[in-house]
Amino acid sequence: MRCNINKNTKQLIITDNLILGNLMREISDIPIIAFQDIHNSYMILKELEKARIKNVTFVFLKSDENKKTEKIINNVYSDLIPLGYNLNIKYIDNLKDFFDEDFNVLYALNEEN
């Protein structure tokens, strides 16, 4: 899923969870690419090449089962940092955080960038 990406986009969020991607898209019109499942770093690299955006934040749900994704992200980091990309990783504890009035996940993501 690719949403709200245009020629003026300066910051992009990438996630490996379509539910998380849809929540972020519904709450705010932030530019986002959401994958159903990331199998290798090439998938991410090709999407970033198409988007031509150098500021990227990876957003993932915290999970002990997310080791494969962490390895792929480490590979992406080693490939993209030498090319001048500005990369960040943010973890979200629980999807319920999006519905908690006292905790605005997207505000926190945008403030830290």
N, C-alpha and C positions, 0 to 999 in steps of 0.2 A: 504494500500500500504506500503510495506517494501522495502527500497532500501539501498544499499551500507553498509549493516551491516555484519560484519565478526568478527572473533575471536580477531582481533587487534583493533576493534573499542573502542575508549575511551569516545567519546561524541556523544550523540544522540539527535536529534530534534524530537519532537512530535507536530503535529498540528491536528486540527479538521476540516480541509478544504482541500479537494483533489486538488483544483486548486492551492492553496498556496503550497501544498506539491509538485505538479508537477513543479511549477515555481522554487522552491528551488532546486529540483532535476536536472532540465535542466540547471540552471545557475552554479551549483557547485555539485560535487560528494559527498555531505555531507550525512552522515548516517541519515535516516529519517523514521519515521513511520507516515503516514497520515491516519486519519480516515475520513470517509464520515460524520459521525455524532457520537458523543460520547453520549451514553445513560446512562452510569454509570461508576463509577471508576474502577469496576472489569475489564472492557475491557482494560483499560490502564495497570492495574496491571499485567494481564496475559501476555500482550505483553512485558512488561519490564522484567518479570520473564524469558521469552524465550530469550530475547536479552542479559541478564546478563551484563548490562551496568549501572554503578552507577552515571554517570554525564548526567543529562537530562535537556534540555531546552524545555519548552512548548512555542510554537509560535502561536499567535492568531491574527486575525484581530480585531482591536478595534471596538466594537459595543455595543450599549445599549441592544441589543437583545441576547447577549452572556452570560446572567446571569446564565443559566443552566450549561454551560460549566465551568464558574468560580466556581460554587458550587462543581462540580465534581472534579475540580483541587484542591480545598481546601481539599476535602476528600482524594485525592491521596497524597497530602502533609502530612496530618496527619498520613497516613498509612506508607509512605516511609521514611520520615526523621528519625524516630527511627531505621530504618533498615540500615542507613548509606548512603542513596542516597544524592547526591548533586543536588538540584533542582533550576531551574531559570524559570522565565516567561518573555517573550518579547512580546510586542504588536506592530503590524504593522498597520499604519493608513490607507493605501490604497494599493491595488495590483499594481497600477500604479507606485509605488515607485521602483518596480523591473526593470522598463524600463527607469527610469530617470538616466542619466549618472552622475549627480551630487550627487546621493544618492544610494549607494550600500548597500542594506539591508543585504546581506549575509556577507559583510565585517564587518558591524556593529555588527551582531550577533556573528561572530567569534572573534572579538576583545574584546567583553565584557565577554567572557567565560574564 
